Amino acid sequence: MIVRIGEMRNRDVISIRDGARIGFLGDIEFDAEKAQLIAVVVYGRARFFGLLGHEDDCVIPWQQVRTMGEDAVLVDFEPPKRPPRRHFWTGWLEER
């Protein structure tokens, strides 16, 4: 299967350790001097439509990429644990 980098963007990145969806493939790090892939990058999720910034990007070393399919990229990687999402109304409801 021959694929262009532009076609790989926005593919789901799935961890084979627990089956969790890490995010969408956003970019690839490439060492031009050695002509080899270094890592794949999953961009962090936007906070409040991007107005409050983004979560940290997840950089997955190329050695941990197991397979690239037509719909998804499978990686042997455990993403950092994210704190549970808090909604703005949660604090308001607890005060009442």
Secondary structure, 3 states (H helix, E strand, C coil): CCCCHHHHCCCEEEECCCCCEEEEEEEEEEECCCCEEEEEEECCCECCCCCCCECCCEEEEHHHEEEECCCEEEECCCCCCCCCCCCHHHHHHHHC
